[in-house]
Amino acid sequence: MDLLQTFIAVADSGGFTKAAEAVNRTQSAVSQQIKRLEEELGRELFHRQGRAVRLSAHGETLLPYARRILHAHEEAFSALAQPDMTGLVRLGAPDDYAAYFLPGILTRFAGAFPRVQVEVRCDPSSVLLGALARGEVDLVVSSCSSSSDTGRVIAYEPVVWVTSAGHLAHEQTPVPLAVFQHGCLFRHWGTNALSAVRREYRIAYSSPSINGIQAAVSAGLAVAPIGVHSMPPGSRVLTEAEGFPMLPTASIVLHRNSESNSEVVDCLAEHVAEGFRGPSLTDAPPDAQPQTIGCCAHP
């Protein structure tokens, strides 16, 4: 388990130094653990490039297995250590996160703590953060423009321009946009970016739900600035060469009600944090610095 945990830390961070901090070991100890794992498997797991490393083909193969093994190990330990844990946890998340990430998170949590009841509330981030302040929920996942003073950053998500791969909405003038409603961070980033390069646009579709935005994109009716995990099937990312400026990266933040001090909330918080680590997200921001203009990626 220790070797796999270290392997995942190196894969996620892209280097031994950050991985050492994540697993609370020295850099040399991390290097030795990776070397030992490679020797046991008889395969090279990383390509070294100075201080940076990247997964080899064998490493890419191992990574999803390693994650599943660690998840199963944690669930088994939790089930045996605290099989009788009971209680209620109230979790809030925007509908795109709820649809994409929560099924796996809740399945794993239910397997580890079958007697704990979880209530899920799906609303825009601003609504959920208000509910958190009033004590109506215990945990809230939201997107922010930068690190948050009121929550824990659990991942970073690239925000991209998407269009239907089979249509030409992106070539229209003005460009038709499908966006979240007013107050949305992604909408603000997208319209500001187009204005900065003096590209004409019009708001063709405005929706509080990711489903409405995805439908407009899939039908070839509009272009949308959305998180990379929300790209609908049959869509593609637009580039700067096509006249769509690069957008910032959003911080995914886990907020907690300061009055919710219970073991069941602790456990769900850790499951949520782990569940937001995946191939479409990163655990460190890119070189491009996000703008600090607010804290809601959804209206």
WOGI-V573709 format. One record per helix or strand of 2 or more residues. SS is the DSSP state (hx for helix, st for strand). FROM is the first residue (numbers start at 1). TO is the last residue. If there is no record, write none. Layout:
# WOGI-V573709
{{SS:FROM:TO} {SS:FROM:TO}}
This chain:
# WOGI-V573709
{{hx:2:13} {hx:16:23} {hx:27:41} {st:46:49} {st:52:55} {hx:57:81} {st:87:93} {hx:95:112} {st:116:122} {hx:125:133} {st:139:144} {st:151:164} {hx:169:171} {st:175:179} {hx:185:196} {st:201:206} {hx:210:218} {st:223:227} {hx:228:230} {st:235:237} {hx:240:242} {st:249:256} {hx:263:275}}
